[in-house]
Amino acid sequence: MRDYGGSPPRTRDRRGRSRRTPWILPGPHSPDGVPATRSRRERFDAIVLGVVADLESRWPHELADVEFGIEEVPWVDDDWRPDQVPLATLVHRSARRRPRIVVYRLPIRVRAARAGDTLDEADLVRAAVVVQVAELLGRPPEEVDPRRSRPAPSDLTLSDLTLSYSTG
C-alpha cells in the first residue's frame, strides 16, 4: 500500500463533479431526511399512539400498567360468528400478565373504507380505544374521553364497535 504522507487518498472526480450530497437533506418537511412519507402502517400506528398518549395524559395512574398493542386481525374463537369482527379487544389482568388493549388494523381500515367520507379512520381508532379503556376502568366512555360527547359519526356504542359483513 502506498503512503500518501498524511493526506487522504485522492478520490475519483469523474466529469468534474465534486462530492455528491444526499438527494433529500433534512429540513422542516422531512426532519429525518428520506423518506418524506410514511407507510399506511406507520400512519395507523401514529394514530393509535396519539390516542393512547392523549388518554394516558388524562388517566396517568389508571393506565400506568396497561399494555397497548396493534395487530392486523383478531384471533377468533371457535364459536365466532362470521357476521361481526371486533375492532379492539380488552384482555383483563391475570395473575401472570398486565391488562392489555389490542387494536386491530384491518377491521378498522375496512370499516372506515366502507363508511366512505362519513367515518374517519382516526375517529374509529379513538372510539375503539376509548370504549375499551372505559370498560377497563368501569366508567362511561363519555367520562373517559369528553370529546366523545359531541355528535359525530365517531360517537359509537360498544355494539357499534364490531364490523358487520353482509353475505349478499
C-alpha positions as MATLAB code, in Angstrom:
seq = 'MRDYGGSPPRTRDRRGRSRRTPWILPGPHSPDGVPATRSRRERFDAIVLGVVADLESRWPHELADVEFGIEEVPWVDDDWRPDQVPLATLVHRSARRRPRIVVYRLPIRVRAARAGDTLDEADLVRAAVVVQVAELLGRPPEEVDPRRSRPAPSDLTLSDLTLSYSTG';
ca = [
       0.000    0.000    0.000;
       1.256    3.453   -0.810;
       1.926    6.078    1.814;
       0.257    9.380    0.977;
       2.165   11.339    3.564;
      -0.763   12.127    5.872;
      -3.082   13.436    3.194;
      -6.180   11.381    2.352;
      -6.129    9.340   -0.817;
      -7.391   11.095   -3.868;
     -10.979   10.247   -4.786;
     -12.050    9.946   -8.349;
     -13.812   13.084   -9.557;
     -15.461   11.924  -12.711;
     -16.627   14.550  -15.211;
     -15.507   17.427  -12.996;
     -18.154   16.927  -10.298;
     -17.362   17.279   -6.656;
     -18.580   15.016   -3.891;
     -22.286   14.316   -4.047;
     -24.760   15.063   -1.288;
     -27.880   13.112   -0.304;
     -30.886   13.519   -2.557;
     -33.062   14.949    0.213;
     -31.478   16.792    3.086;
     -33.186   17.007    6.460;
     -35.400   20.048    6.656;
     -38.694   21.339    8.031;
     -40.817   18.976    5.924;
     -38.663   15.886    6.357;
     -36.646   16.277    9.571;
     -35.182   12.777    9.319;
     -34.380   13.070    5.635;
     -35.532   10.329    3.285;
     -38.284    9.067    3.163;
     -40.527   12.096    3.445;
     -43.707    9.993    3.574;
     -44.790    7.237    5.924;
     -46.360    3.928    5.021;
     -50.023    3.207    5.782;
     -48.939    1.001    8.669;
     -46.780    3.753   10.164;
     -49.632    6.276    9.818;
     -52.046    3.873   11.560;
     -49.514    3.244   14.340;
     -49.080    7.010   14.770;
     -52.867    7.436   15.113;
     -53.041    4.748   17.812;
     -50.009    6.176   19.636;
     -51.587    9.638   19.600;
     -54.874    8.375   21.036;
     -53.066    6.337   23.708;
     -50.828    9.288   24.657;
     -53.884   11.533   24.967;
     -55.711    9.052   27.194;
     -52.615    8.350   29.303;
     -52.213   12.080   29.947;
     -55.811   12.198   31.249;
     -55.624    8.951   33.264;
     -51.928    8.559   34.185;
     -52.357    6.415   37.313;
     -55.172    4.226   35.999;
     -53.402    3.408   32.710;
     -49.852    3.167   34.086;
     -49.598   -0.612   33.811;
     -51.860   -1.168   30.786;
     -50.196   -2.529   27.650;
     -51.447   -1.300   24.277;
     -50.859   -3.279   21.120;
     -51.710   -3.326   17.433;
     -52.370   -6.435   15.398;
     -53.523   -6.967   11.840;
     -56.619   -9.085   12.523;
     -58.238  -10.517   15.649;
     -57.740  -14.062   16.809;
     -61.220  -15.548   16.928;
     -62.620  -18.412   18.984;
     -64.381  -21.495   17.654;
     -67.802  -20.034   18.478;
     -67.125  -16.888   16.408;
     -69.974  -15.643   14.250;
     -68.773  -14.509   10.819;
     -71.135  -11.509   10.776;
     -69.150   -9.466   13.339;
     -65.448   -8.683   13.726;
     -64.121   -6.744   16.754;
     -62.158   -3.540   16.179;
     -60.368   -3.737   19.541;
     -60.158   -6.152   22.450;
     -59.574   -5.824   26.175;
     -57.627   -8.631   27.828;
     -58.186   -8.323   31.569;
     -55.435   -8.614   34.137;
     -54.475  -12.119   35.178;
     -52.067  -13.467   37.762;
     -49.243  -13.561   35.207;
     -49.876  -10.569   32.950;
     -50.919   -6.966   32.929;
     -54.153   -5.744   31.315;
     -53.861   -5.319   27.571;
     -55.839   -3.437   24.929;
     -55.295   -4.611   21.360;
     -56.417   -2.557   18.345;
     -56.954   -4.415   15.069;
     -55.692   -2.604   11.992;
     -57.510   -4.353    9.146;
     -61.073   -4.331   10.567;
     -60.766   -0.605   11.302;
     -59.478    0.126    7.804;
     -62.251   -1.916    6.185;
     -64.932   -0.276    8.325;
     -63.620    3.222    7.553;
     -63.386    2.446    3.824;
     -66.952    1.104    3.702;
     -68.294    4.149    5.511;
     -66.641    6.459    2.978;
     -66.489   10.130    3.898;
     -68.817    9.805    6.885;
     -66.295    7.974    9.076;
     -62.619    8.738    9.582;
     -60.057    6.053   10.475;
     -58.711    8.196   13.331;
     -62.230    8.600   14.759;
     -62.762    4.836   14.649;
     -59.449    4.204   16.414;
     -60.301    6.761   19.099;
     -63.768    5.311   19.631;
     -62.463    1.729   19.819;
     -59.711    2.557   22.313;
     -61.968    4.780   24.435;
     -64.640    2.081   24.738;
     -62.039   -0.495   25.804;
     -60.448    1.877   28.338;
     -63.906    2.729   29.693;
     -64.655   -0.964   30.137;
     -61.315   -1.469   31.897;
     -61.868    1.472   34.255;
     -65.559    0.720   34.798;
     -66.581    4.214   33.711;
     -68.776    5.512   30.895;
     -66.931    6.352   27.647;
     -68.067    9.997   27.872;
     -66.179   10.324   31.154;
     -63.034    8.698   29.770;
     -62.958   10.975   26.725;
     -65.067   14.154   26.904;
     -64.626   14.706   23.148;
     -66.852   11.676   22.595;
     -69.907   13.602   23.767;
     -70.061   15.664   20.568;
     -72.465   14.378   17.903;
     -70.308   12.808   15.231;
     -70.030    9.570   13.273;
     -67.304    8.525   15.689;
     -69.766    8.554   18.603;
     -70.090    4.782   18.673;
     -71.505    2.440   21.276;
     -69.961   -0.864   22.302;
     -72.265   -2.751   19.936;
     -71.205   -0.484   17.059;
     -67.556   -1.447   17.508;
     -67.942   -4.646   15.557;
     -67.638   -4.914   11.823;
     -70.725   -6.369   10.194;
     -70.339   -8.310    6.982;
     -73.215   -8.749    4.618;
     -73.433  -12.105    2.924;
     -75.383  -10.895   -0.059;
];
